Amino acid sequence: MRSLFYSFFVPALFVWLWSTGFIGAKYGLPFAEPFTLLLIRMLMTLVLLAGLAWIMKTRWPGWRGAGHLAVTGVLVHGCYLGGVYYAIQGGMASGIVSLIVGLQPLVTAAAAVAILKESVSARQWVGLALGLVGVALVLLEKFGANGAGSGFSPWSLLWALFALAGISMGTVYQKRHGTGADLVAGTLIQYAAAATFFAIGAFTLETREVEWSLQLQLSMAWLVFGVSIGAILLLMWLIRQGAASQVASLFYLVPPVTALEAYLLFDERLGGLAMTGGLIAIVGVALVVTQKKPA
């Protein structure tokens, strides 16, 4: 029972927390523009992380390591979250955004071949192909029938692809320039870099007007405590328990979980072709992130 708790329940809880980030964004975006909302979220999170770092007497990396962490933060948090929020604001369903950015393991594997000269197994190549076919079917349903995009514009798709490119490049960059920094210190530096990115975006592209409704306050509280802090602390616990590898193998469950949550909360519906494409893409990602154990 204890083994089941470590190997499945806690990693699954982490994946669920991550999936709610898409839902929290949809609740908060009617009351603030994407970069403005993300800037407020990051500043609040930084205050809490700074207190946590002080309590835990965190060890800080050198300037070179901090620079690599800052670049990773801009890509993994800045570009990723900014793209996701703008895609959702543009009318793209949360489940579809989650599915597109959920292809990150596929894009990362392809980038690792080109940049890091890593080898890819035949099983992973099949996964890459299935992932692309699956997303193509989803987009075919949304754009193919009448060309109108069924509620979201091509700009939303570009923002989702921007998010996918950001988190994929950030993952490859982190693999190449990993600093081995303390997790709290590394996260704080990454969030600070992302906050700078969001500040630039908010002051150049947006009006920065915020309507502090109760819905926005509840959404912000969940995004900060449940996602930015809760998920990170849970990840720290998983790493200490040696179960962090389980997170990667469960990550392909994020799109269907997000789609189910969006259906229950927002009545977002996917047609038969999109659901089939989503399942194919999930199988493709699963083939990439799960490896067969050697005999």
Buried (B, 14 or more C-beta within 10 A) or exposed (E): EEEEEBBEEBBBBBBBBBBBBBBBBBBBBEBBBBBBBBBBBBBBBBEBBBEBBEEEEBEBBEEEBBBBBBBBBBBBBBBBBBBBBBBBBBEBBBBBBBBBBBBBBBBBBBBBBEBEEEEBEEEBBBBBBBBBEBBEBBBEBBBEEEEEBBEBBEBBBBBBBBBBBBBBBBBBBBBEBEBEBBBBBBBBBBBBBBBBBBBEBBEEBBEBEBEEEEEBEEBBEBBBEBBBBBBBEBBBBBEEBEBBEBBBBBBBBBBBBBBEBBBEEBEBEBEEBBBBBBBBBBBBBBBBBBEEEEE
